[in-house]
Amino acid sequence: MRKDKEKAFELRRSGKSYKQIVAELGIPIATLSGWFKQEPWSYEIKSILAAKASLANPEKLLLMAKATKEKWGRVHKEWQREAVIKFPDLKDNPLFLAGLMLYWGEGDKKLENGRVSLSNSDPNLIRLFYIFLTKTLIVPEERVRLGLLIYPDLIDSVQKNLWSIATRIPLTRFGKSTTIQGRHPTKRNSYGVCIIRVNSRQLKEKIIKWLELYQNYFIGKESLEKPEI
């Protein structure tokens, strides 16, 4: 290996940029690029240097953050558009309507957490929402997770078994339970509360959009039918 090439590799391995190597050895950037393009470790150094440059440039960081925000904004709008397109085929499905109305009343509406989540103490309600997710929205069963909110004097394994039997959802879908203190020492649910959830911002965007479309569909239709007073 020629002396300057050997020195260039040494400098590059130490974390020097192409410009720094050019300044020290006078080797053209095109030559350096040709030498290093087949070296994976050189790409790692390039990534590290790029990250450092970004952190050292607040304006560039702001531009990157803005670009990322705009990118995800477009993605979210595309998910909502998909919901609008699918709505006509789903809106008259009774299970679809039942699942959405359950979510309207009992579900988590905060988009930012990216989680479709509903909690209730009625096993039949949890079972119905599970069917809505897996049969109507075609969510893979392994992505649906359940957890319990239970009181300190309840046995976790027993409660999970009871909920699994009552909802006909396998125990393997149940995760770690959370122990809570009741507000009243005697007036409380004996079996705890079940939380059913799917981690998916995409699915949540669609559900929130479908709720909006149903409100416009039913409430808007009702307002058109009302006579003027």
Secondary structure as GFF3:
##gff-version 3
##sequence-region A 1 229
A	DSSP	alpha_helix	3	13	.	.	.	ID=ss1
A	DSSP	alpha_helix	18	25	.	.	.	ID=ss2
A	DSSP	alpha_helix	29	36	.	.	.	ID=ss3
A	DSSP	alpha_helix	40	55	.	.	.	ID=ss4
A	DSSP	alpha_helix	58	90	.	.	.	ID=ss5
A	DSSP	alpha_helix	94	106	.	.	.	ID=ss6
A	DSSP	three_ten_helix	111	113	.	.	.	ID=ss7
A	DSSP	beta_strand	115	120	.	.	.	ID=ss8
A	DSSP	alpha_helix	123	131	.	.	.	ID=ss9
A	DSSP	pi_helix	132	136	.	.	.	ID=ss10
A	DSSP	three_ten_helix	141	143	.	.	.	ID=ss11
A	DSSP	beta_strand	145	150	.	.	.	ID=ss12
A	DSSP	alpha_helix	156	167	.	.	.	ID=ss13
A	DSSP	three_ten_helix	171	173	.	.	.	ID=ss14
A	DSSP	beta_strand	178	179	.	.	.	ID=ss15
A	DSSP	beta_strand	193	199	.	.	.	ID=ss16
A	DSSP	alpha_helix	201	225	.	.	.	ID=ss17
###
